[in-house]
Amino acid sequence: MITIVSGIPRSGTSMMMQMLKAGGLDPLADHLRKADDDNPQGYFEFEKVKRLRQDKSWISQAEGKVVKVITQLLPDLPADRTYKVILMNRDLDEVLASQSEMLKRRGESGAIAQADELKGAFRKHIEQMRTWLKQCRHFEVLEIHYADTVKDPRPQAEAIARFLGVPLNIDAMARSVNRKLYRQVKKDA
């Protein structure tokens, strides 16, 4: 079995990878993308995942590990294996604010234009992925909400351990969540 952490960009996938690592799972990550102000605890990415459509030869390396795969690439995972997917959910206004801040820090002009259009596209994509995942027998999915995890990580860590069916260090998972990194909080949260 392969454990996948998935979501749209800036939805909390790196935080979840950190939690799983703290809990005792081995992440498949090459650390080519270094920690920075946007993800000071690291990204936990495996560069080959970005070329999943063209190259699936690395999949066997993920067996028994956890790997981060954005939702757009989930359909490209080979159907001859089983996957447990932790699907990260985050308020889309927070996602857009986080992306905008990240672009500003990088000095990229224009931050995020047409936020409403992008928000609608994200919402549609997420719903399409949920529908598709329910139809695929090789995926088992647990949805985790970013805000709930930051506010009270222990129940989320317990739910993840039950879902994965492996012994995890729940206390270490809960301690790994840095509440100070929740910087784009929705105003009514």
QUIWO-V721560 format. One record per helix or strand. SS is the DSSP state (alpha for helix, beta for strand). FROM is the first residue (numbers start at 1). TO is the last residue. If there is no record, write none. Layout:
BEGIN
SS;FROM;TO + SS;FROM;TO
END
This chain:
BEGIN
beta;2;6 + alpha;13;23 + beta;27;27 + alpha;47;51 + alpha;59;62 + beta;66;68 + alpha;71;76 + beta;83;89 + alpha;92;105 + alpha;115;135 + beta;139;145 + alpha;146;151 + alpha;153;164 + alpha;170;175 + alpha;179;181
END
